[in-house]
């Protein structure tokens, strides 16, 4: 039971890192291509992950040894 609780804070941290990475990548792409705005419409999450190959850390939480029962 205690081992299951360990994956909670890790998941939250990974989601925060994922969110920060997508935001920064969008900003960088807009600046690189000289596009105004935040880029959320031009570069949706699916494009960043599926086309550009950005990796999701939050999905990998289930692969951690202490997350397996």
CHARMM internal coordinates of N, CA and C (Angstrom, degrees):
IC EDIT
DIST 1 N 1 CA 1.4533
DIST 1 CA 1 C 1.5334
ANGL 1 N 1 CA 1 C 110.76
DIST 1 C 2 N 1.3272
ANGL 1 CA 1 C 2 N 117.26
DIHE 1 N 1 CA 1 C 2 N -45.12
DIST 2 N 2 CA 1.4565
ANGL 1 C 2 N 2 CA 120.78
DIHE 1 CA 1 C 2 N 2 CA 179.97
DIST 2 CA 2 C 1.5154
ANGL 2 N 2 CA 2 C 112.53
DIHE 1 C 2 N 2 CA 2 C -61.95
DIST 2 C 3 N 1.3238
ANGL 2 CA 2 C 3 N 116.54
DIHE 2 N 2 CA 2 C 3 N -31.61
DIST 3 N 3 CA 1.4643
ANGL 2 C 3 N 3 CA 119.91
DIHE 2 CA 2 C 3 N 3 CA -179.67
DIST 3 CA 3 C 1.5222
ANGL 3 N 3 CA 3 C 111.10
DIHE 2 C 3 N 3 CA 3 C -68.96
DIST 3 C 4 N 1.3147
ANGL 3 CA 3 C 4 N 118.33
DIHE 3 N 3 CA 3 C 4 N -32.55
DIST 4 N 4 CA 1.4571
ANGL 3 C 4 N 4 CA 120.76
DIHE 3 CA 3 C 4 N 4 CA 178.32
DIST 4 CA 4 C 1.5238
ANGL 4 N 4 CA 4 C 110.90
DIHE 3 C 4 N 4 CA 4 C -66.37
DIST 4 C 5 N 1.3134
ANGL 4 CA 4 C 5 N 117.26
DIHE 4 N 4 CA 4 C 5 N -33.01
DIST 5 N 5 CA 1.4569
ANGL 4 C 5 N 5 CA 120.69
DIHE 4 CA 4 C 5 N 5 CA -179.27
DIST 5 CA 5 C 1.5246
ANGL 5 N 5 CA 5 C 111.96
DIHE 4 C 5 N 5 CA 5 C -68.94
DIST 5 C 6 N 1.3050
ANGL 5 CA 5 C 6 N 117.86
DIHE 5 N 5 CA 5 C 6 N -24.29
DIST 6 N 6 CA 1.4619
ANGL 5 C 6 N 6 CA 121.19
DIHE 5 CA 5 C 6 N 6 CA -179.21
DIST 6 CA 6 C 1.5233
ANGL 6 N 6 CA 6 C 113.03
DIHE 5 C 6 N 6 CA 6 C -66.74
DIST 6 C 7 N 1.3232
ANGL 6 CA 6 C 7 N 118.31
DIHE 6 N 6 CA 6 C 7 N -28.70
DIST 7 N 7 CA 1.4641
ANGL 6 C 7 N 7 CA 120.19
DIHE 6 CA 6 C 7 N 7 CA -177.02
DIST 7 CA 7 C 1.5220
ANGL 7 N 7 CA 7 C 111.89
DIHE 6 C 7 N 7 CA 7 C -75.51
DIST 7 C 8 N 1.3283
ANGL 7 CA 7 C 8 N 119.17
DIHE 7 N 7 CA 7 C 8 N -18.94
DIST 8 N 8 CA 1.4620
ANGL 7 C 8 N 8 CA 122.42
DIHE 7 CA 7 C 8 N 8 CA -178.80
DIST 8 CA 8 C 1.5178
ANGL 8 N 8 CA 8 C 113.61
DIHE 7 C 8 N 8 CA 8 C -60.23
DIST 8 C 9 N 1.3355
ANGL 8 CA 8 C 9 N 119.01
DIHE 8 N 8 CA 8 C 9 N -59.38
DIST 9 N 9 CA 1.4642
ANGL 8 C 9 N 9 CA 120.01
DIHE 8 CA 8 C 9 N 9 CA -179.65
DIST 9 CA 9 C 1.5330
ANGL 9 N 9 CA 9 C 112.80
DIHE 8 C 9 N 9 CA 9 C -62.14
DIST 9 C 10 N 1.3173
ANGL 9 CA 9 C 10 N 117.19
DIHE 9 N 9 CA 9 C 10 N -33.92
DIST 10 N 10 CA 1.4633
ANGL 9 C 10 N 10 CA 120.44
DIHE 9 CA 9 C 10 N 10 CA 178.28
DIST 10 CA 10 C 1.5227
ANGL 10 N 10 CA 10 C 109.64
DIHE 9 C 10 N 10 CA 10 C -64.96
DIST 10 C 11 N 1.3268
ANGL 10 CA 10 C 11 N 117.37
DIHE 10 N 10 CA 10 C 11 N -43.56
DIST 11 N 11 CA 1.4588
ANGL 10 C 11 N 11 CA 121.50
DIHE 10 CA 10 C 11 N 11 CA 179.28
DIST 11 CA 11 C 1.5219
ANGL 11 N 11 CA 11 C 110.83
DIHE 10 C 11 N 11 CA 11 C -60.04
DIST 11 C 12 N 1.3148
ANGL 11 CA 11 C 12 N 116.19
DIHE 11 N 11 CA 11 C 12 N -44.17
DIST 12 N 12 CA 1.4628
ANGL 11 C 12 N 12 CA 120.69
DIHE 11 CA 11 C 12 N 12 CA -179.39
DIST 12 CA 12 C 1.5279
ANGL 12 N 12 CA 12 C 110.52
DIHE 11 C 12 N 12 CA 12 C -63.11
DIST 12 C 13 N 1.3105
ANGL 12 CA 12 C 13 N 116.77
DIHE 12 N 12 CA 12 C 13 N -42.94
DIST 13 N 13 CA 1.4682
ANGL 12 C 13 N 13 CA 120.83
DIHE 12 CA 12 C 13 N 13 CA 179.13
DIST 13 CA 13 C 1.5268
ANGL 13 N 13 CA 13 C 110.74
DIHE 12 C 13 N 13 CA 13 C -65.27
DIST 13 C 14 N 1.3208
ANGL 13 CA 13 C 14 N 117.14
DIHE 13 N 13 CA 13 C 14 N -42.36
DIST 14 N 14 CA 1.4653
ANGL 13 C 14 N 14 CA 120.51
DIHE 13 CA 13 C 14 N 14 CA 179.23
DIST 14 CA 14 C 1.5246
ANGL 14 N 14 CA 14 C 111.16
DIHE 13 C 14 N 14 CA 14 C -64.04
DIST 14 C 15 N 1.3258
ANGL 14 CA 14 C 15 N 117.65
DIHE 14 N 14 CA 14 C 15 N -39.66
DIST 15 N 15 CA 1.4688
ANGL 14 C 15 N 15 CA 120.20
DIHE 14 CA 14 C 15 N 15 CA 177.21
DIST 15 CA 15 C 1.5285
ANGL 15 N 15 CA 15 C 110.40
DIHE 14 C 15 N 15 CA 15 C -62.44
DIST 15 C 16 N 1.3262
ANGL 15 CA 15 C 16 N 116.66
DIHE 15 N 15 CA 15 C 16 N -39.24
DIST 16 N 16 CA 1.4672
ANGL 15 C 16 N 16 CA 120.51
DIHE 15 CA 15 C 16 N 16 CA 178.49
DIST 16 CA 16 C 1.5273
ANGL 16 N 16 CA 16 C 110.72
DIHE 15 C 16 N 16 CA 16 C -64.82
DIST 16 C 17 N 1.3218
ANGL 16 CA 16 C 17 N 117.08
DIHE 16 N 16 CA 16 C 17 N -41.48
DIST 17 N 17 CA 1.4703
ANGL 16 C 17 N 17 CA 121.19
DIHE 16 CA 16 C 17 N 17 CA 178.26
DIST 17 CA 17 C 1.5286
ANGL 17 N 17 CA 17 C 109.81
DIHE 16 C 17 N 17 CA 17 C -65.80
DIST 17 C 18 N 1.3365
ANGL 17 CA 17 C 18 N 117.86
DIHE 17 N 17 CA 17 C 18 N -42.49
DIST 18 N 18 CA 1.4661
ANGL 17 C 18 N 18 CA 121.48
DIHE 17 CA 17 C 18 N 18 CA 177.42
DIST 18 CA 18 C 1.5254
ANGL 18 N 18 CA 18 C 110.86
DIHE 17 C 18 N 18 CA 18 C -58.73
DIST 18 C 19 N 1.3154
ANGL 18 CA 18 C 19 N 116.04
DIHE 18 N 18 CA 18 C 19 N -46.15
DIST 19 N 19 CA 1.4579
ANGL 18 C 19 N 19 CA 121.02
DIHE 18 CA 18 C 19 N 19 CA -179.37
DIST 19 CA 19 C 1.5285
ANGL 19 N 19 CA 19 C 110.97
DIHE 18 C 19 N 19 CA 19 C -62.29
DIST 19 C 20 N 1.3044
ANGL 19 CA 19 C 20 N 116.56
DIHE 19 N 19 CA 19 C 20 N -44.71
DIST 20 N 20 CA 1.4680
ANGL 19 C 20 N 20 CA 121.13
DIHE 19 CA 19 C 20 N 20 CA 179.46
DIST 20 CA 20 C 1.5334
ANGL 20 N 20 CA 20 C 110.77
DIHE 19 C 20 N 20 CA 20 C -64.08
DIST 20 C 21 N 1.3183
ANGL 20 CA 20 C 21 N 116.57
DIHE 20 N 20 CA 20 C 21 N -41.91
DIST 21 N 21 CA 1.4720
ANGL 20 C 21 N 21 CA 120.42
DIHE 20 CA 20 C 21 N 21 CA -179.02
DIST 21 CA 21 C 1.5247
ANGL 21 N 21 CA 21 C 111.50
DIHE 20 C 21 N 21 CA 21 C -64.23
DIST 21 C 22 N 1.3321
ANGL 21 CA 21 C 22 N 117.67
DIHE 21 N 21 CA 21 C 22 N -42.49
DIST 22 N 22 CA 1.4672
ANGL 21 C 22 N 22 CA 119.71
DIHE 21 CA 21 C 22 N 22 CA 179.55
DIST 22 CA 22 C 1.5225
ANGL 22 N 22 CA 22 C 110.84
DIHE 21 C 22 N 22 CA 22 C -66.05
DIST 22 C 23 N 1.3287
ANGL 22 CA 22 C 23 N 116.48
DIHE 22 N 22 CA 22 C 23 N -41.24
DIST 23 N 23 CA 1.4646
ANGL 22 C 23 N 23 CA 120.18
DIHE 22 CA 22 C 23 N 23 CA 179.30
DIST 23 CA 23 C 1.5262
ANGL 23 N 23 CA 23 C 111.39
DIHE 22 C 23 N 23 CA 23 C -63.20
DIST 23 C 24 N 1.3154
ANGL 23 CA 23 C 24 N 117.35
DIHE 23 N 23 CA 23 C 24 N -45.81
DIST 24 N 24 CA 1.4622
ANGL 23 C 24 N 24 CA 121.24
DIHE 23 CA 23 C 24 N 24 CA -179.26
DIST 24 CA 24 C 1.5316
ANGL 24 N 24 CA 24 C 111.59
DIHE 23 C 24 N 24 CA 24 C -67.10
DIST 24 C 25 N 1.3331
ANGL 24 CA 24 C 25 N 117.21
DIHE 24 N 24 CA 24 C 25 N -39.63
DIST 25 N 25 CA 1.4639
ANGL 24 C 25 N 25 CA 119.99
DIHE 24 CA 24 C 25 N 25 CA 179.04
DIST 25 CA 25 C 1.5208
ANGL 25 N 25 CA 25 C 110.51
DIHE 24 C 25 N 25 CA 25 C -64.80
DIST 25 C 26 N 1.3332
ANGL 25 CA 25 C 26 N 117.18
DIHE 25 N 25 CA 25 C 26 N -42.29
DIST 26 N 26 CA 1.4644
ANGL 25 C 26 N 26 CA 120.18
DIHE 25 CA 25 C 26 N 26 CA 177.06
DIST 26 CA 26 C 1.5223
ANGL 26 N 26 CA 26 C 111.12
DIHE 25 C 26 N 26 CA 26 C -60.29
DIST 26 C 27 N 1.3311
ANGL 26 CA 26 C 27 N 116.55
DIHE 26 N 26 CA 26 C 27 N -45.35
DIST 27 N 27 CA 1.4629
ANGL 26 C 27 N 27 CA 120.56
DIHE 26 CA 26 C 27 N 27 CA 179.17
DIST 27 CA 27 C 1.5247
ANGL 27 N 27 CA 27 C 111.26
DIHE 26 C 27 N 27 CA 27 C -60.59
DIST 27 C 28 N 1.3166
ANGL 27 CA 27 C 28 N 115.59
DIHE 27 N 27 CA 27 C 28 N -43.30
DIST 28 N 28 CA 1.4620
ANGL 27 C 28 N 28 CA 120.57
DIHE 27 CA 27 C 28 N 28 CA -179.65
DIST 28 CA 28 C 1.5280
ANGL 28 N 28 CA 28 C 110.81
DIHE 27 C 28 N 28 CA 28 C -64.25
DIST 28 C 29 N 1.3430
ANGL 28 CA 28 C 29 N 117.11
DIHE 28 N 28 CA 28 C 29 N -43.33
DIST 29 N 29 CA 1.4632
ANGL 28 C 29 N 29 CA 120.73
DIHE 28 CA 28 C 29 N 29 CA 179.61
DIST 29 CA 29 C 1.5260
ANGL 29 N 29 CA 29 C 111.06
DIHE 28 C 29 N 29 CA 29 C -63.32
DIST 29 C 30 N 1.3335
ANGL 29 CA 29 C 30 N 116.86
DIHE 29 N 29 CA 29 C 30 N -42.30
DIST 30 N 30 CA 1.4670
ANGL 29 C 30 N 30 CA 119.97
DIHE 29 CA 29 C 30 N 30 CA 178.39
DIST 30 CA 30 C 1.5240
ANGL 30 N 30 CA 30 C 110.99
DIHE 29 C 30 N 30 CA 30 C -62.68
DIST 30 C 31 N 1.3171
ANGL 30 CA 30 C 31 N 115.77
DIHE 30 N 30 CA 30 C 31 N -42.35
DIST 31 N 31 CA 1.4636
ANGL 30 C 31 N 31 CA 119.30
DIHE 30 CA 30 C 31 N 31 CA 179.75
DIST 31 CA 31 C 1.5287
ANGL 31 N 31 CA 31 C 110.75
DIHE 30 C 31 N 31 CA 31 C -67.40
DIST 31 C 32 N 1.3214
ANGL 31 CA 31 C 32 N 116.51
DIHE 31 N 31 CA 31 C 32 N -42.09
DIST 32 N 32 CA 1.4646
ANGL 31 C 32 N 32 CA 121.09
DIHE 31 CA 31 C 32 N 32 CA -179.38
DIST 32 CA 32 C 1.5232
ANGL 32 N 32 CA 32 C 111.36
DIHE 31 C 32 N 32 CA 32 C -61.59
DIST 32 C 33 N 1.3466
ANGL 32 CA 32 C 33 N 116.09
DIHE 32 N 32 CA 32 C 33 N -42.71
DIST 33 N 33 CA 1.4633
ANGL 32 C 33 N 33 CA 121.01
DIHE 32 CA 32 C 33 N 33 CA -177.21
DIST 33 CA 33 C 1.5235
ANGL 33 N 33 CA 33 C 112.54
DIHE 32 C 33 N 33 CA 33 C -95.30
DIST 33 C 34 N 1.3375
ANGL 33 CA 33 C 34 N 115.97
DIHE 33 N 33 CA 33 C 34 N 9.05
DIST 34 N 34 CA 1.4685
ANGL 33 C 34 N 34 CA 122.77
DIHE 33 CA 33 C 34 N 34 CA 177.22
DIST 34 CA 34 C 1.5265
ANGL 34 N 34 CA 34 C 111.86
DIHE 33 C 34 N 34 CA 34 C 53.66
DIST 34 C 35 N 1.3256
ANGL 34 CA 34 C 35 N 115.38
DIHE 34 N 34 CA 34 C 35 N 49.65
DIST 35 N 35 CA 1.4612
ANGL 34 C 35 N 35 CA 122.52
DIHE 34 CA 34 C 35 N 35 CA 178.21
DIST 35 CA 35 C 1.5240
ANGL 35 N 35 CA 35 C 109.46
DIHE 34 C 35 N 35 CA 35 C -106.83
DIST 35 C 36 N 1.3243
ANGL 35 CA 35 C 36 N 117.97
DIHE 35 N 35 CA 35 C 36 N 136.10
DIST 36 N 36 CA 1.4644
ANGL 35 C 36 N 36 CA 119.69
DIHE 35 CA 35 C 36 N 36 CA 177.57
DIST 36 CA 36 C 1.5355
ANGL 36 N 36 CA 36 C 111.16
DIHE 35 C 36 N 36 CA 36 C -75.47
DIST 36 C 37 N 1.3116
ANGL 36 CA 36 C 37 N 115.97
DIHE 36 N 36 CA 36 C 37 N 160.96
DIST 37 N 37 CA 1.4627
ANGL 36 C 37 N 37 CA 121.32
DIHE 36 CA 36 C 37 N 37 CA 175.16
DIST 37 CA 37 C 1.5115
ANGL 37 N 37 CA 37 C 113.50
DIHE 36 C 37 N 37 CA 37 C 90.68
DIST 37 C 38 N 1.3447
ANGL 37 CA 37 C 38 N 114.26
DIHE 37 N 37 CA 37 C 38 N -172.30
DIST 38 N 38 CA 1.4633
ANGL 37 C 38 N 38 CA 121.10
DIHE 37 CA 37 C 38 N 38 CA -176.42
DIST 38 CA 38 C 1.5197
ANGL 38 N 38 CA 38 C 113.21
DIHE 37 C 38 N 38 CA 38 C -90.24
DIST 38 C 39 N 1.3185
ANGL 38 CA 38 C 39 N 117.62
DIHE 38 N 38 CA 38 C 39 N -16.32
DIST 39 N 39 CA 1.4525
ANGL 38 C 39 N 39 CA 120.56
DIHE 38 CA 38 C 39 N 39 CA 176.26
DIST 39 CA 39 C 1.5119
ANGL 39 N 39 CA 39 C 116.03
DIHE 38 C 39 N 39 CA 39 C 85.10
DIST 39 C 40 N 1.3392
ANGL 39 CA 39 C 40 N 118.54
DIHE 39 N 39 CA 39 C 40 N 9.30
DIST 40 N 40 CA 1.4629
ANGL 39 C 40 N 40 CA 119.46
DIHE 39 CA 39 C 40 N 40 CA -177.53
DIST 40 CA 40 C 1.5273
ANGL 40 N 40 CA 40 C 111.95
DIHE 39 C 40 N 40 CA 40 C -68.01
DIST 40 C 41 N 1.3247
ANGL 40 CA 40 C 41 N 117.87
DIHE 40 N 40 CA 40 C 41 N -33.56
DIST 41 N 41 CA 1.4668
ANGL 40 C 41 N 41 CA 120.00
DIHE 40 CA 40 C 41 N 41 CA 178.29
DIST 41 CA 41 C 1.5322
ANGL 41 N 41 CA 41 C 110.69
DIHE 40 C 41 N 41 CA 41 C -78.16
DIST 41 C 42 N 1.3192
ANGL 41 CA 41 C 42 N 116.38
DIHE 41 N 41 CA 41 C 42 N -39.71
DIST 42 N 42 CA 1.4649
ANGL 41 C 42 N 42 CA 121.27
DIHE 41 CA 41 C 42 N 42 CA -178.19
DIST 42 CA 42 C 1.5258
ANGL 42 N 42 CA 42 C 112.03
DIHE 41 C 42 N 42 CA 42 C -73.86
DIST 42 C 43 N 1.3248
ANGL 42 CA 42 C 43 N 116.52
DIHE 42 N 42 CA 42 C 43 N -35.32
DIST 43 N 43 CA 1.4672
ANGL 42 C 43 N 43 CA 121.88
DIHE 42 CA 42 C 43 N 43 CA -177.92
DIST 43 CA 43 C 1.5297
ANGL 43 N 43 CA 43 C 110.26
DIHE 42 C 43 N 43 CA 43 C -126.82
DIST 43 C 44 N 1.3393
ANGL 43 CA 43 C 44 N 117.92
DIHE 43 N 43 CA 43 C 44 N 75.96
DIST 44 N 44 CA 1.4772
ANGL 43 C 44 N 44 CA 119.42
DIHE 43 CA 43 C 44 N 44 CA 178.39
DIST 44 CA 44 C 1.5323
ANGL 44 N 44 CA 44 C 110.71
DIHE 43 C 44 N 44 CA 44 C -68.43
DIST 44 C 45 N 1.3215
ANGL 44 CA 44 C 45 N 116.17
DIHE 44 N 44 CA 44 C 45 N 165.85
DIST 45 N 45 CA 1.4689
ANGL 44 C 45 N 45 CA 121.09
DIHE 44 CA 44 C 45 N 45 CA -178.53
DIST 45 CA 45 C 1.5268
ANGL 45 N 45 CA 45 C 111.95
DIHE 44 C 45 N 45 CA 45 C -52.94
DIST 45 C 46 N 1.3326
ANGL 45 CA 45 C 46 N 117.27
DIHE 45 N 45 CA 45 C 46 N -42.48
DIST 46 N 46 CA 1.4679
ANGL 45 C 46 N 46 CA 120.89
DIHE 45 CA 45 C 46 N 46 CA -178.06
DIST 46 CA 46 C 1.5242
ANGL 46 N 46 CA 46 C 110.80
DIHE 45 C 46 N 46 CA 46 C -58.62
DIST 46 C 47 N 1.3222
ANGL 46 CA 46 C 47 N 116.78
DIHE 46 N 46 CA 46 C 47 N -40.06
DIST 47 N 47 CA 1.4673
ANGL 46 C 47 N 47 CA 120.62
DIHE 46 CA 46 C 47 N 47 CA 179.42
DIST 47 CA 47 C 1.5316
ANGL 47 N 47 CA 47 C 110.72
DIHE 46 C 47 N 47 CA 47 C -65.81
DIST 47 C 48 N 1.3276
ANGL 47 CA 47 C 48 N 115.83
DIHE 47 N 47 CA 47 C 48 N -43.55
DIST 48 N 48 CA 1.4649
ANGL 47 C 48 N 48 CA 119.71
DIHE 47 CA 47 C 48 N 48 CA -178.76
DIST 48 CA 48 C 1.5210
ANGL 48 N 48 CA 48 C 111.29
DIHE 47 C 48 N 48 CA 48 C -64.18
DIST 48 C 49 N 1.3340
ANGL 48 CA 48 C 49 N 117.09
DIHE 48 N 48 CA 48 C 49 N -42.27
DIST 49 N 49 CA 1.4590
ANGL 48 C 49 N 49 CA 120.53
DIHE 48 CA 48 C 49 N 49 CA -176.31
DIST 49 CA 49 C 1.5297
ANGL 49 N 49 CA 49 C 112.66
DIHE 48 C 49 N 49 CA 49 C -83.07
DIST 49 C 50 N 1.3356
ANGL 49 CA 49 C 50 N 117.30
DIHE 49 N 49 CA 49 C 50 N -45.04
DIST 50 N 50 CA 1.4690
ANGL 49 C 50 N 50 CA 120.14
DIHE 49 CA 49 C 50 N 50 CA -173.86
DIST 50 CA 50 C 1.5295
ANGL 50 N 50 CA 50 C 113.27
DIHE 49 C 50 N 50 CA 50 C -83.07
DIST 50 C 51 N 1.3176
ANGL 50 CA 50 C 51 N 117.46
DIHE 50 N 50 CA 50 C 51 N -42.51
DIST 51 N 51 CA 1.4648
ANGL 50 C 51 N 51 CA 120.84
DIHE 50 CA 50 C 51 N 51 CA -175.54
DIST 51 CA 51 C 1.5336
ANGL 51 N 51 CA 51 C 111.62
DIHE 50 C 51 N 51 CA 51 C -88.59
DIST 51 C 52 N 1.3219
ANGL 51 CA 51 C 52 N 116.50
DIHE 51 N 51 CA 51 C 52 N -47.84
DIST 52 N 52 CA 1.4657
ANGL 51 C 52 N 52 CA 119.99
DIHE 51 CA 51 C 52 N 52 CA -176.03
DIST 52 CA 52 C 1.5229
ANGL 52 N 52 CA 52 C 113.30
DIHE 51 C 52 N 52 CA 52 C -86.56
DIST 52 C 53 N 1.3236
ANGL 52 CA 52 C 53 N 117.73
DIHE 52 N 52 CA 52 C 53 N -14.49
DIST 53 N 53 CA 1.4628
ANGL 52 C 53 N 53 CA 120.84
DIHE 52 CA 52 C 53 N 53 CA 174.32
DIST 53 CA 53 C 1.5180
ANGL 53 N 53 CA 53 C 116.34
DIHE 52 C 53 N 53 CA 53 C 84.41
DIST 53 C 54 N 1.3338
ANGL 53 CA 53 C 54 N 117.58
DIHE 53 N 53 CA 53 C 54 N 18.63
DIST 54 N 54 CA 1.4645
ANGL 53 C 54 N 54 CA 120.01
DIHE 53 CA 53 C 54 N 54 CA 175.25
DIST 54 CA 54 C 1.5285
ANGL 54 N 54 CA 54 C 108.46
DIHE 53 C 54 N 54 CA 54 C -63.00
DIST 54 C 55 N 1.3176
ANGL 54 CA 54 C 55 N 117.32
DIHE 54 N 54 CA 54 C 55 N 136.32
DIST 55 N 55 CA 1.4685
ANGL 54 C 55 N 55 CA 122.03
DIHE 54 CA 54 C 55 N 55 CA -177.27
DIST 55 CA 55 C 1.5219
ANGL 55 N 55 CA 55 C 110.83
DIHE 54 C 55 N 55 CA 55 C -94.53
DIST 55 C 56 N 1.3247
ANGL 55 CA 55 C 56 N 115.79
DIHE 55 N 55 CA 55 C 56 N 139.83
DIST 56 N 56 CA 1.4703
ANGL 55 C 56 N 56 CA 121.52
DIHE 55 CA 55 C 56 N 56 CA 176.17
DIST 56 CA 56 C 1.5200
ANGL 56 N 56 CA 56 C 109.09
DIHE 55 C 56 N 56 CA 56 C -91.70
DIST 56 C 57 N 1.3168
ANGL 56 CA 56 C 57 N 116.64
DIHE 56 N 56 CA 56 C 57 N 120.02
DIST 57 N 57 CA 1.4598
ANGL 56 C 57 N 57 CA 120.33
DIHE 56 CA 56 C 57 N 57 CA 175.65
DIST 57 CA 57 C 1.5196
ANGL 57 N 57 CA 57 C 110.95
DIHE 56 C 57 N 57 CA 57 C -75.58
DIST 57 C 58 N 1.3297
ANGL 57 CA 57 C 58 N 117.52
DIHE 57 N 57 CA 57 C 58 N -33.55
DIST 58 N 58 CA 1.4609
ANGL 57 C 58 N 58 CA 120.77
DIHE 57 CA 57 C 58 N 58 CA -175.96
DIST 58 CA 58 C 1.5230
ANGL 58 N 58 CA 58 C 111.92
DIHE 57 C 58 N 58 CA 58 C -63.36
DIST 58 C 59 N 1.3132
ANGL 58 CA 58 C 59 N 118.50
DIHE 58 N 58 CA 58 C 59 N -29.15
DIST 59 N 59 CA 1.4641
ANGL 58 C 59 N 59 CA 121.68
DIHE 58 CA 58 C 59 N 59 CA 178.38
DIST 59 CA 59 C 1.5238
ANGL 59 N 59 CA 59 C 110.11
DIHE 58 C 59 N 59 CA 59 C -73.20
DIST 59 C 60 N 1.3047
ANGL 59 CA 59 C 60 N 116.64
DIHE 59 N 59 CA 59 C 60 N -29.09
DIST 60 N 60 CA 1.4608
ANGL 59 C 60 N 60 CA 121.43
DIHE 59 CA 59 C 60 N 60 CA -176.66
DIST 60 CA 60 C 1.5276
ANGL 60 N 60 CA 60 C 113.41
DIHE 59 C 60 N 60 CA 60 C -78.54
DIST 60 C 61 N 1.3117
ANGL 60 CA 60 C 61 N 118.73
DIHE 60 N 60 CA 60 C 61 N -4.82
DIST 61 N 61 CA 1.4622
ANGL 60 C 61 N 61 CA 121.53
DIHE 60 CA 60 C 61 N 61 CA -179.78
DIST 61 CA 61 C 1.5176
ANGL 61 N 61 CA 61 C 111.28
DIHE 60 C 61 N 61 CA 61 C -59.76
DIST 61 C 62 N 1.3296
ANGL 61 CA 61 C 62 N 117.48
DIHE 61 N 61 CA 61 C 62 N -35.99
DIST 62 N 62 CA 1.4644
ANGL 61 C 62 N 62 CA 120.42
DIHE 61 CA 61 C 62 N 62 CA -178.54
DIST 62 CA 62 C 1.5260
ANGL 62 N 62 CA 62 C 111.57
DIHE 61 C 62 N 62 CA 62 C -67.77
DIST 62 C 63 N 1.3352
ANGL 62 CA 62 C 63 N 118.08
DIHE 62 N 62 CA 62 C 63 N -15.97
DIST 63 N 63 CA 1.4627
ANGL 62 C 63 N 63 CA 121.25
DIHE 62 CA 62 C 63 N 63 CA 178.52
DIST 63 CA 63 C 1.5275
ANGL 63 N 63 CA 63 C 113.37
DIHE 62 C 63 N 63 CA 63 C -84.00
DIST 63 C 64 N 1.3269
ANGL 63 CA 63 C 64 N 117.02
DIHE 63 N 63 CA 63 C 64 N -9.04
DIST 64 N 64 CA 1.4597
ANGL 63 C 64 N 64 CA 119.77
DIHE 63 CA 63 C 64 N 64 CA -179.49
DIST 64 CA 64 C 1.5196
ANGL 64 N 64 CA 64 C 109.99
DIHE 63 C 64 N 64 CA 64 C -69.68
DIST 64 C 65 N 1.3304
ANGL 64 CA 64 C 65 N 118.77
DIHE 64 N 64 CA 64 C 65 N 139.55
DIST 65 N 65 CA 1.4678
ANGL 64 C 65 N 65 CA 121.32
DIHE 64 CA 64 C 65 N 65 CA -174.94
DIST 65 CA 65 C 1.5229
ANGL 65 N 65 CA 65 C 113.62
DIHE 64 C 65 N 65 CA 65 C -59.45
DIST 65 C 66 N 1.3350
ANGL 65 CA 65 C 66 N 118.36
DIHE 65 N 65 CA 65 C 66 N -35.25
DIST 66 N 66 CA 1.4602
ANGL 65 C 66 N 66 CA 118.95
DIHE 65 CA 65 C 66 N 66 CA -178.00
DIST 66 CA 66 C 1.5248
ANGL 66 N 66 CA 66 C 112.12
DIHE 65 C 66 N 66 CA 66 C -80.88
DIST 66 C 67 N 1.3536
ANGL 66 CA 66 C 67 N 117.88
DIHE 66 N 66 CA 66 C 67 N -7.05
DIST 67 N 67 CA 1.4585
ANGL 66 C 67 N 67 CA 120.72
DIHE 66 CA 66 C 67 N 67 CA 178.38
DIST 67 CA 67 C 1.5216
ANGL 67 N 67 CA 67 C 111.54
DIHE 66 C 67 N 67 CA 67 C -87.26
DIST 67 C 68 N 1.3189
ANGL 67 CA 67 C 68 N 117.26
DIHE 67 N 67 CA 67 C 68 N -6.45
DIST 68 N 68 CA 1.4624
ANGL 67 C 68 N 68 CA 121.11
DIHE 67 CA 67 C 68 N 68 CA -179.22
DIST 68 CA 68 C 1.5209
ANGL 68 N 68 CA 68 C 109.49
DIHE 67 C 68 N 68 CA 68 C -97.25
DIST 68 C 69 N 1.3132
ANGL 68 CA 68 C 69 N 115.19
DIHE 68 N 68 CA 68 C 69 N 134.50
DIST 69 N 69 CA 1.4752
ANGL 68 C 69 N 69 CA 119.30
DIHE 68 CA 68 C 69 N 69 CA -179.28
DIST 69 CA 69 C 1.5107
ANGL 69 N 69 CA 69 C 110.78
DIHE 68 C 69 N 69 CA 69 C -94.32
END
COOR INIT
IC SEED 1 N 1 CA 1 C
IC BUILD
